[in-house]
Structure formats: structure tokens, C-alpha cells
Amino acid sequence: MSQHIVKAYDEELETLHRLIHQMGELTLEQIQKAIDSLVGRSEKLANEVIGHDYEINHLETRVDALSVRILALRQPVASDLRTVVAALKIANQVERIADYASNIAKRSLLLMEYPSVVLMDELSSLAIKPKEMLEKALLAFTTYDVNLALRVWHMDREVDEQYNAYLLQLFDVMIAAPQNISPCTHLLFAAKNIERIGDQSSNVAESVYTMVTGKPFKESEIL
């Protein structure tokens, strides 16, 4: 392989990493804005999140196109092949996380129809761990850090526990005051989207694990 081709190949792999990084940064911003729109009852922020979802979709399309080009023209093997395959999976997983952020923003618009909603502020705390998971999972991809990826995977259990505790609070509020059922239902769906951010971040970590080790992720071997 000529030096020119090697350089072009390396640049394509670097571009792939850069696109995933851009997707991750934008998605993290989208999550925070979505939570802020909900807690702060900001129609402006909610519409920004919904309106900018296309940017992440566009980046995913670029990752897909570049990955297919690398597979077709460069025929990567071993770790390079696993990196390209992981990038394809992770781009899809991050795009779905961005969709969850958009869903939360849409719920915040619906919640603005109600004068006040209990347990809304708690959603901000609920989102801290899933955001951290995504941030660390993307760092694990960039640095090929399998141990960090495994830490992210284990964090998902904490997210599930927090989510379940929040649901119990919502149910108590709905039982105590039937007029809270409608707004609390919107909060329930918002909380579920936050929980799903943790699930997808865990999937990113699993993709990193396979990329680094060359082995399929098996929960039974990790626990």
C-alpha cells in the first residue's frame, strides 16, 4: 500500500472518530437543553432541541457513508474493521439518544399547559447519571478504554434504581390527587426517555467492549 493511500486511510479513520465526537457533543447539549426546557418551563429551549435534531441525523448519515466507503475501498481487518463496525453501531445509538432528548422537549411543551407540576425538579437529578454514562462511553470509544466502558455498563443499574424510585413517587402523587394524573403521566414518559438514555449509553459501552477485545459482549462473563 502506497504512503499516500496509508495517509488517506488514516485520515478517514480520524474523520470517523471526529464525527462520532461531534455527534456526542451535540447530543449531550440536546439532553441538557431538553431537561432545562422541562424544569425551567422554557418553550424556546424546547423548540431549539426539536429543531436541531436534524443536525445529529445528518452526522449519522455522514458516519454511515464514510464507514461504507472505508469498508468498500480499504477492506480493513482486525482492530480497524472493529472500529468501523463500532462507529456504525455507536452512531445509531447516539442518534437514538438524541431522539429521546427531543421526546423530553416535546413533553415539556405539553407540561406547560399545567400551572404547576410536582416532582418536575427531580427529573434534573435523574438525568445526571445517564448523561455521565454517555460522556464516559464516548470517551471510552475515543481512547479504546475497555475498563471505562465496563464502568459505564455497571452504572446502568444505578440509573434503573433511580428511575424505579422516581416512578414510585409519581404513583404516590397520582393516587393522592387525581388531578395530578395527566401531568404526572407526561413526567412518567419524560423519565422513561431519560432511563432509555442510560440504556443506549450502556449499549455504546458494549460496542466499545467488542471493538477493543474482539469478543462479543456477554453479560454472564462480566458479572
C-alpha angles and dihedrals in degrees: 000000000000122000090247093055092046090052093048090048092051090049091052091052090048090050090052090055091046093052092051089049091051091049091051095048093049092046093051088052090049092052093050093046091048092053091045091050090053100044094038094041090232116166090184094058092044092054091047091056093048093044096050097049089097091066092064091044088054092051090051089053090052091050090050093049095047092046092052090048092052092047093048100042106027100034093208121205138196114356094000091055091048090050093054093047090047091050090054092051096042093049089056092046093049091047089055090051089054088052089055089053089052090050090053090051090052090052090051089058090053092048090057087074088072122074095223136357126199122224092023095120090054090067089070090061091044090058097053097082097044090050090050090049093054093046093050094043091055090047089051089054092050094046099034088235108164093179091056089048090054091050089054091051091053091049090066090076090061090050091052091050093050091046093051091048090051091051091054089053091051092050091051091052092048092049092048095050120019091199087069093061097090098047092040089053088059089049089050091056091045090052091049090055089051090051090050089055086062091048093052092045087054088053089053088053090051090052090052090050091055092043093055101037101032089227129111114254112256119183092206090061094049102049 
